[in-house]
Amino acid sequence: MTQPPKYTPIPLPDRFEYTDEETRFHALSFMNFMRKRHTVRDYSDRDVDRGVIEDCIAAAGTAPSGANHQPWHFVAIRNPDMKARVRAAAESEEDAFYEGGAGAEWLAALEPIGTDKHKPHLTDAPWLIVVFAERYGMREDGEKFKNYYVPESVGIATGFLLAALHHAGLVSLTHTPNPMKFLNDMCGRPSSEKATMIIAVGHPSDTATVPEIAKHKKPLSQIMTVL
């Protein structure tokens, strides 16, 4: 059995020494910046350089994770034919979803968002990023090892990715067809991984819109309790 590395502490790198006023300024600035992030379904034909996508995914890879196992993998898809295959498979799943698989309550909840089984963003956006969660790891000698807090870890990394894309001036849309097993074969990922999300990435079209209800966010008093 491969032995894990021993604990070796190092001095805290990249230390920030903000004043209280600077801390408050940066917190408020980031909050206001993130308020400008919108989920967008309408994309222009403007390309996005591969280096930008790589940098954003690298930023996602800095997220904390259970036992620092980093149980995620991101597949970035630019090829138009492959995007078309993803769209066709996703729309097939969505067809079943909207034709009764979702249930009346779920469909009613989605009505103000304006979604349906048609997913043109999956081919219009210049990039798709498929997020995979590594349910267990494999060492070079073929030995399995357990990953910890996988959904939580992958969720945090995905949040980092969405913030990084927004910081780069891009828009995105999170898409979760159910089931998503078809993505393993398409993306060449092992059975130890599970697709959790498809993220469309690009620039908004000149006529892009968002649902009015999407601007309605819960106030702080409803999402925070101070004890």
Contacts in CASP RR format, 6 or more apart in sequence:
PFRMAT RR
TARGET T0000
AUTHOR 0000-0000-0000
METHOD contacts of the structure
MODEL  1
MTQPPKYTPIPLPDRFEYTDEETRFHALSFMNFMRKRHTVRDYSDRDVDR
GVIEDCIAAAGTAPSGANHQPWHFVAIRNPDMKARVRAAAESEEDAFYEG
GAGAEWLAALEPIGTDKHKPHLTDAPWLIVVFAERYGMREDGEKFKNYYV
PESVGIATGFLLAALHHAGLVSLTHTPNPMKFLNDMCGRPSSEKATMIIA
VGHPSDTATVPEIAKHKKPLSQIMTVL
1 143 0 8 1.000
2 139 0 8 1.000
2 141 0 8 1.000
2 143 0 8 1.000
18 26 0 8 1.000
33 166 0 8 1.000
33 167 0 8 1.000
34 163 0 8 1.000
34 166 0 8 1.000
36 166 0 8 1.000
37 162 0 8 1.000
37 163 0 8 1.000
37 166 0 8 1.000
38 171 0 8 1.000
38 210 0 8 1.000
38 214 0 8 1.000
39 171 0 8 1.000
39 172 0 8 1.000
39 173 0 8 1.000
39 174 0 8 1.000
39 210 0 8 1.000
39 214 0 8 1.000
40 171 0 8 1.000
40 172 0 8 1.000
40 173 0 8 1.000
40 204 0 8 1.000
40 208 0 8 1.000
40 210 0 8 1.000
41 120 0 8 1.000
41 121 0 8 1.000
41 173 0 8 1.000
41 200 0 8 1.000
41 208 0 8 1.000
42 121 0 8 1.000
42 124 0 8 1.000
42 204 0 8 1.000
42 205 0 8 1.000
42 207 0 8 1.000
42 208 0 8 1.000
42 209 0 8 1.000
43 121 0 8 1.000
43 124 0 8 1.000
43 125 0 8 1.000
43 126 0 8 1.000
43 171 0 8 1.000
43 200 0 8 1.000
43 202 0 8 1.000
43 203 0 8 1.000
43 204 0 8 1.000
43 205 0 8 1.000
43 208 0 8 1.000
44 202 0 8 1.000
44 203 0 8 1.000
44 204 0 8 1.000
44 205 0 8 1.000
44 206 0 8 1.000
45 124 0 8 1.000
45 126 0 8 1.000
46 126 0 8 1.000
46 202 0 8 1.000
46 203 0 8 1.000
47 126 0 8 1.000
48 126 0 8 1.000
48 127 0 8 1.000
48 170 0 8 1.000
48 201 0 8 1.000
48 202 0 8 1.000
48 203 0 8 1.000
50 76 0 8 1.000
50 78 0 8 1.000
52 168 0 8 1.000
52 170 0 8 1.000
53 76 0 8 1.000
53 127 0 8 1.000
53 129 0 8 1.000
53 201 0 8 1.000
54 76 0 8 1.000
55 164 0 8 1.000
55 168 0 8 1.000
56 161 0 8 1.000
56 164 0 8 1.000
56 165 0 8 1.000
56 168 0 8 1.000
56 170 0 8 1.000
57 74 0 8 1.000
57 76 0 8 1.000
57 129 0 8 1.000
57 161 0 8 1.000
59 160 0 8 1.000
59 161 0 8 1.000
59 164 0 8 1.000
60 72 0 8 1.000
60 74 0 8 1.000
60 157 0 8 1.000
60 158 0 8 1.000
60 159 0 8 1.000
60 160 0 8 1.000
60 161 0 8 1.000
60 164 0 8 1.000
61 70 0 8 1.000
61 72 0 8 1.000
61 157 0 8 1.000
61 160 0 8 1.000
62 160 0 8 1.000
63 70 0 8 1.000
63 153 0 8 1.000
63 156 0 8 1.000
63 157 0 8 1.000
63 159 0 8 1.000
63 160 0 8 1.000
64 153 0 8 1.000
64 156 0 8 1.000
65 71 0 8 1.000
65 72 0 8 1.000
65 149 0 8 1.000
65 153 0 8 1.000
65 156 0 8 1.000
65 157 0 8 1.000
66 147 0 8 1.000
66 148 0 8 1.000
66 149 0 8 1.000
66 152 0 8 1.000
66 153 0 8 1.000
67 147 0 8 1.000
67 148 0 8 1.000
69 134 0 8 1.000
69 137 0 8 1.000
69 147 0 8 1.000
69 148 0 8 1.000
69 153 0 8 1.000
70 153 0 8 1.000
70 157 0 8 1.000
71 133 0 8 1.000
71 134 0 8 1.000
71 135 0 8 1.000
71 137 0 8 1.000
71 147 0 8 1.000
71 150 0 8 1.000
71 153 0 8 1.000
71 154 0 8 1.000
72 131 0 8 1.000
72 132 0 8 1.000
72 133 0 8 1.000
72 134 0 8 1.000
72 153 0 8 1.000
72 154 0 8 1.000
72 157 0 8 1.000
73 131 0 8 1.000
73 132 0 8 1.000
73 134 0 8 1.000
73 189 0 8 1.000
73 193 0 8 1.000
74 129 0 8 1.000
74 130 0 8 1.000
74 131 0 8 1.000
74 132 0 8 1.000
74 161 0 8 1.000
75 129 0 8 1.000
75 130 0 8 1.000
75 132 0 8 1.000
75 187 0 8 1.000
75 189 0 8 1.000
76 127 0 8 1.000
76 128 0 8 1.000
76 129 0 8 1.000
77 83 0 8 1.000
77 86 0 8 1.000
77 127 0 8 1.000
77 128 0 8 1.000
77 129 0 8 1.000
77 130 0 8 1.000
77 187 0 8 1.000
78 126 0 8 1.000
78 127 0 8 1.000
80 123 0 8 1.000
82 186 0 8 1.000
83 122 0 8 1.000
83 123 0 8 1.000
83 125 0 8 1.000
83 128 0 8 1.000
84 123 0 8 1.000
85 186 0 8 1.000
86 122 0 8 1.000
86 128 0 8 1.000
86 130 0 8 1.000
86 183 0 8 1.000
86 186 0 8 1.000
86 198 0 8 1.000
87 119 0 8 1.000
87 120 0 8 1.000
87 122 0 8 1.000
87 123 0 8 1.000
89 177 0 8 1.000
89 182 0 8 1.000
89 183 0 8 1.000
89 186 0 8 1.000
90 119 0 8 1.000
90 122 0 8 1.000
90 175 0 8 1.000
90 177 0 8 1.000
90 198 0 8 1.000
91 117 0 8 1.000
91 118 0 8 1.000
91 119 0 8 1.000
93 177 0 8 1.000
93 178 0 8 1.000
93 179 0 8 1.000
93 180 0 8 1.000
93 182 0 8 1.000
94 116 0 8 1.000
94 117 0 8 1.000
94 119 0 8 1.000
94 177 0 8 1.000
95 117 0 8 1.000
97 117 0 8 1.000
97 177 0 8 1.000
97 178 0 8 1.000
98 107 0 8 1.000
98 116 0 8 1.000
98 117 0 8 1.000
100 107 0 8 1.000
102 110 0 8 1.000
112 211 0 8 1.000
112 213 0 8 1.000
113 211 0 8 1.000
113 213 0 8 1.000
113 214 0 8 1.000
114 211 0 8 1.000
119 175 0 8 1.000
121 173 0 8 1.000
121 175 0 8 1.000
121 200 0 8 1.000
122 128 0 8 1.000
122 175 0 8 1.000
122 198 0 8 1.000
122 200 0 8 1.000
124 200 0 8 1.000
124 205 0 8 1.000
125 173 0 8 1.000
125 200 0 8 1.000
125 201 0 8 1.000
125 202 0 8 1.000
126 201 0 8 1.000
126 202 0 8 1.000
127 200 0 8 1.000
127 201 0 8 1.000
127 202 0 8 1.000
128 198 0 8 1.000
128 199 0 8 1.000
128 200 0 8 1.000
128 201 0 8 1.000
129 161 0 8 1.000
129 198 0 8 1.000
129 199 0 8 1.000
129 201 0 8 1.000
130 183 0 8 1.000
130 187 0 8 1.000
130 195 0 8 1.000
130 197 0 8 1.000
130 198 0 8 1.000
130 199 0 8 1.000
131 154 0 8 1.000
131 157 0 8 1.000
131 158 0 8 1.000
131 161 0 8 1.000
131 195 0 8 1.000
131 196 0 8 1.000
131 197 0 8 1.000
131 198 0 8 1.000
131 199 0 8 1.000
132 183 0 8 1.000
132 184 0 8 1.000
132 187 0 8 1.000
132 189 0 8 1.000
132 193 0 8 1.000
132 194 0 8 1.000
132 195 0 8 1.000
132 196 0 8 1.000
133 150 0 8 1.000
133 151 0 8 1.000
133 154 0 8 1.000
133 193 0 8 1.000
133 194 0 8 1.000
133 195 0 8 1.000
133 196 0 8 1.000
134 147 0 8 1.000
134 150 0 8 1.000
134 192 0 8 1.000
134 193 0 8 1.000
135 147 0 8 1.000
135 150 0 8 1.000
135 192 0 8 1.000
135 193 0 8 1.000
135 194 0 8 1.000
136 144 0 8 1.000
136 145 0 8 1.000
136 146 0 8 1.000
136 147 0 8 1.000
136 192 0 8 1.000
137 144 0 8 1.000
137 145 0 8 1.000
137 146 0 8 1.000
137 147 0 8 1.000
137 192 0 8 1.000
138 144 0 8 1.000
138 145 0 8 1.000
138 190 0 8 1.000
138 192 0 8 1.000
139 145 0 8 1.000
147 153 0 8 1.000
151 196 0 8 1.000
154 196 0 8 1.000
155 196 0 8 1.000
158 174 0 8 1.000
158 196 0 8 1.000
158 197 0 8 1.000
158 199 0 8 1.000
161 199 0 8 1.000
162 172 0 8 1.000
162 174 0 8 1.000
162 199 0 8 1.000
165 171 0 8 1.000
165 172 0 8 1.000
165 199 0 8 1.000
165 201 0 8 1.000
166 172 0 8 1.000
170 201 0 8 1.000
170 202 0 8 1.000
170 203 0 8 1.000
171 201 0 8 1.000
171 202 0 8 1.000
171 203 0 8 1.000
171 204 0 8 1.000
171 208 0 8 1.000
172 199 0 8 1.000
172 200 0 8 1.000
172 201 0 8 1.000
172 202 0 8 1.000
173 199 0 8 1.000
173 200 0 8 1.000
174 197 0 8 1.000
174 198 0 8 1.000
174 199 0 8 1.000
175 197 0 8 1.000
175 198 0 8 1.000
175 199 0 8 1.000
175 200 0 8 1.000
176 196 0 8 1.000
176 197 0 8 1.000
176 198 0 8 1.000
177 198 0 8 1.000
180 194 0 8 1.000
180 195 0 8 1.000
180 196 0 8 1.000
180 198 0 8 1.000
181 195 0 8 1.000
183 189 0 8 1.000
183 195 0 8 1.000
183 198 0 8 1.000
184 190 0 8 1.000
184 191 0 8 1.000
184 193 0 8 1.000
184 195 0 8 1.000
187 195 0 8 1.000
189 195 0 8 1.000
END
